[in-house]
């Protein structure tokens, strides 16, 4: 049996690398998510109404409390928020949606709508307990 020499120790030329978490790409992703959520929340800040051509006028902005929106379209159709209603069903549905502590209703009537339908709808809303009506106008500036 041949004689063997001393055992040779082989060193690894490269040290094993430890995993790292790169922080810069994570910050980029977080800023992208922040911008996305900010834009998404801005698009949600709309009145919950049907699109109508509002009359022009100057008015002070309303506080950002959730109020019920009564919309009258040019052809005389009525909507509570985006739900179609009739003069007969307006009062019962409005009663369930309106906050008794804040009995205000935003009225958004198209410029081409008839005053008769608008007045009848406001009378029915008054029967449901609405005490104050806020008239929606388009900024005329």
N, C-alpha and C positions, 0 to 999 in steps of 0.2 A: 504494500500500500504506500503510495507516495505521500510524502510529507507536504502539508499545506502550510502556507505562510500565515502571518497574523491576519486576522479578519480586518478587511478594509471597510471603513465607515464611509458610506456615500452620503454626501450632504445634498439636500434638495437645493437646487439653484434658486427657485422661486418660493417665497413664503406664501402660504395660503392666504388669500384675501378674505377679509371679513366683509359681510354685506353692509351696504350703506343705504340709508334713505336719503334720497336727494330732495332737498327742501324747496329749491327754486321751482321745479315743475309742479309741486304740490301747491305752492302759493299761486301760480298761474291758474291752476284749476279752481282754486277757491275764489279768486277774483272773477273768473268766468261765471261761476255759479252765483256769486253775489250780484253781478250785473244782470244775469238772466232772471233771478227772482225779483230784482227791483223793477225791471221792465214788465214782468208778468203782473206784479202787483199794481203798477200804474195803469195797465189796461183794464184792470178790474174796477177801477174807480170811475164808473159811469153810472148815470141814472138808470134805474131798471125800468125803462119806458120803451114804448114803441117810437120809431123815428117819425117825427112830425116837423113841419115847418113852423117854428115858433115865431111869434111877433117880436119885433125889435124893441128894445127898451133898456133903460139903465136900472139896475137893481143891485142891492148888496147881496153877496153870496150867503147861502144858507149853511148852517153848521153841518158837520159831517155825521149827523145822526140818521139812522135808517128811518125814513118816512115812507108812507104809502103814496104811490104815484097814480093819479087818475089821468088817463090820456084820452083825448077826443080826436079822432082822425077826421080828415076832410069829408069823408062820406058819412060821418055821424056814428061810427062804431066806437064803443067804449072799451077801455082796457084798465084793469087794476094791475099795476106793475106790467107784466106781459100777458096776463090772463084775460081773455075776452069775456066781457060781461054784458048784460042787458040792463035796462033801467029797473026791471023787476028783480034781478039777482044782485044788483049793485050793493044795496044796503046790507043784506045778510053776509055777503062775502067780505065787505069792508069792515063790518063789525068784528069779524074774526081776525083780521089782519092788523087793525089799528091798535096802537098802544093806548090804553085808557088814560095813562098818566100824561101822554102827549098827543092829544087828539087833533093833529094837524095833517093836512093832505096837500100834496103838491099837485096842482092842476096844470097839465101841459096840453093846451088846445092848439090845433093847427089854425093858421090864419084863415084858411078857407072853410073851417067848420062853422056850422050854424050856431047862433047864440041860443036858440031854443033848446037844443040838445045839451049844450053846456050848462045852461041854467037848471034844466031838469036833473042832470047828473049831480049838480051841486046841492040841489034840494034833497035828493035821495041820500047823498053823503051826510048831509046835516041830520037826516032821520037816523042814520047809523051812529051818530054821536060825534061827527067831526065838528070842531068848534072854530078852527082857523083854516083858511085856504091860502096857500102860497102859490102865486101865479108864476109859472116858468116862462122866462123871456130869453130871447137871444141877445147877446151883447151887441148894442148898436154903435159901438165905437169904431 
